[in-house]
Amino acid sequence: MSTKEQGTPARSATADREIVVSRIIDAPRELVFEAFTEVQHLSRWWGPEGFTTTTRAFEFRVGGEWDFVMHGPDGTDYSEWITWTELAPPERIAMLHGESRDDPNAFESVLTFTPDGAATRIEMHAVFPTKEQRDEAVEKYHAIESGRQTLSNLAAYVTEIVRKGVEG
């Protein structure tokens, strides 16, 4: 640390390339984690409000891929691709997320699942290759609000599962 930085709070080297969204979900951690790991769950809640998801391929393992299309409420289709880079059930999922396998603008994302009493705190932490890509995601694609809406959809979905008592 240089002299002029002393006494200032530590700032991540990637802070200007990050988006962090979190939410407390009133469901057990194992169930919230499962909702991220099984395609029959993901297809029911993934994406912001008004979006639906069609999965083309899904293999949940390190090195496995999720190839899918998000259908926007205006009829626009968005090709998406995720590969899982780290799995630590039920605590952590790391992934690379882009439009396709060879997307040079793909970003890294880490999801953490932390118990909070009987509930679960989920945090989505995305790091983009550049500040400009992060800013474009926020400004053009409303990434922060979309992330909040996605976690809201997840919360509603798992809360309904708990309410119905049909876990699994």
C-alpha positions in Angstrom: 0.0 0.0 0.0 1.4 3.4 -0.9 1.6 6.1 1.7 -1.2 8.1 0.2 -3.5 5.1 0.5 -3.0 4.6 4.2 -6.1 5.3 6.3 -8.5 4.8 3.4 -10.8 1.7 3.3 -9.5 -1.2 1.2 -11.0 -1.2 -2.3 -11.0 -4.2 -4.5 -8.8 -4.1 -7.5 -11.9 -5.1 -9.6 -14.4 -2.8 -7.9 -15.1 -0.7 -11.0 -15.8 -3.9 -12.9 -18.2 -5.5 -10.4 -21.9 -5.9 -9.8 -23.1 -7.3 -6.5 -26.8 -8.2 -5.9 -28.0 -10.0 -2.8 -31.3 -11.0 -1.2 -32.5 -12.9 1.9 -34.8 -15.7 0.8 -37.2 -17.4 3.3 -36.2 -20.9 2.5 -33.5 -23.4 3.6 -30.0 -23.0 1.9 -30.2 -26.5 0.4 -33.4 -25.7 -1.4 -32.2 -22.4 -2.7 -29.0 -24.0 -3.9 -31.0 -26.8 -5.5 -33.1 -24.3 -7.4 -29.8 -23.2 -9.1 -28.6 -26.7 -9.9 -31.5 -28.5 -11.5 -32.8 -27.4 -14.9 -36.4 -28.1 -14.1 -36.2 -25.5 -11.4 -34.1 -22.9 -13.3 -36.4 -22.9 -16.2 -39.3 -21.9 -13.9 -37.7 -18.8 -12.4 -34.5 -17.7 -14.2 -34.4 -14.1 -15.5 -36.0 -10.7 -14.8 -39.7 -10.1 -14.7 -41.5 -10.9 -17.9 -38.8 -13.2 -19.3 -39.0 -16.9 -20.0 -36.2 -19.4 -20.5 -35.7 -22.2 -22.9 -32.8 -24.6 -22.2 -31.0 -26.2 -25.2 -28.4 -28.1 -23.1 -27.7 -28.5 -19.4 -25.0 -30.3 -17.5 -24.4 -29.2 -13.9 -20.8 -30.2 -13.1 -17.5 -28.4 -13.2 -16.8 -27.9 -16.9 -20.5 -28.6 -17.8 -22.5 -26.1 -19.7 -26.0 -24.5 -19.6 -26.9 -23.3 -23.1 -30.2 -21.4 -23.1 -32.3 -18.7 -24.7 -34.0 -16.0 -22.6 -37.2 -14.7 -24.3 -37.9 -11.0 -23.5 -41.4 -9.7 -22.9 -41.0 -7.7 -26.2 -40.4 -10.9 -28.2 -36.6 -10.5 -28.4 -34.5 -13.7 -27.9 -31.2 -13.5 -26.1 -28.8 -16.4 -26.5 -27.0 -17.2 -23.2 -24.3 -19.7 -22.2 -22.9 -20.6 -18.8 -20.1 -23.0 -17.8 -19.7 -24.0 -14.2 -16.1 -23.4 -13.0 -16.5 -24.3 -9.3 -19.1 -26.1 -7.3 -19.2 -26.3 -3.5 -22.7 -27.5 -2.5 -24.6 -25.9 -0.9 -22.4 -22.9 -0.3 -20.9 -21.6 -3.6 -21.2 -21.7 -7.4 -18.8 -20.1 -9.7 -19.4 -19.7 -13.4 -18.4 -18.0 -16.6 -21.5 -16.3 -18.3 -21.7 -15.0 -21.9 -23.7 -15.2 -25.1 -21.8 -18.3 -26.4 -18.8 -20.5 -25.6 -16.4 -18.2 -27.4 -17.8 -14.9 -26.2 -14.8 -12.5 -25.5 -17.1 -10.4 -23.3 -18.1 -13.3 -21.0 -18.0 -12.4 -17.3 -17.2 -14.3 -14.1 -19.9 -14.7 -11.5 -19.9 -16.2 -8.0 -23.0 -17.1 -6.1 -22.8 -17.6 -2.4 -25.5 -19.2 -0.2 -25.2 -18.3 3.5 -27.6 -19.5 6.2 -29.5 -16.6 7.9 -31.5 -18.3 10.6 -34.1 -20.4 8.8 -33.6 -18.3 5.7 -30.8 -18.0 3.1 -28.8 -15.0 2.1 -27.8 -15.3 -1.6 -25.2 -13.0 -3.2 -24.5 -12.8 -6.9 -21.1 -11.2 -7.5 -20.2 -10.6 -11.1 -16.8 -9.3 -12.4 -16.7 -8.1 -16.0 -13.5 -8.1 -18.2 -13.5 -4.3 -18.3 -15.2 -1.3 -16.6 -16.8 -0.4 -20.0 -18.4 -3.8 -20.2 -19.7 -3.5 -16.7 -21.1 -0.1 -17.4 -22.7 -1.3 -20.6 -24.3 -4.2 -18.7 -25.7 -1.7 -16.2 -26.8 1.0 -18.6 -28.0 -1.0 -21.7 -29.2 -4.2 -20.1 -30.2 -2.9 -16.6 -28.0 -5.6 -15.0 -28.5 -4.5 -11.4 -32.3 -4.2 -11.6 -32.4 -7.4 -13.7 -30.4 -9.2 -11.0 -32.7 -8.0 -8.3 -35.7 -9.2 -10.3 -34.1 -12.5 -11.0 -33.5 -13.1 -7.2 -37.1 -11.9 -6.5 -38.3 -14.6 -9.0 -36.1 -17.2 -7.2 -37.5 -16.1 -3.8 -41.1 -16.4 -5.0 -40.4 -19.8 -6.6 -38.7 -21.5 -3.6 -41.1 -19.9 -1.1 -44.0 -21.5 -3.1 -42.2 -24.9 -3.0 -41.8 -24.5 0.8 -45.4 -23.5 1.1 -46.6 -26.5 -0.9 -44.3 -28.8 1.0 -43.1 -30.5 -2.2 -39.3 -30.0 -1.7 -37.1 -31.8 -4.2 
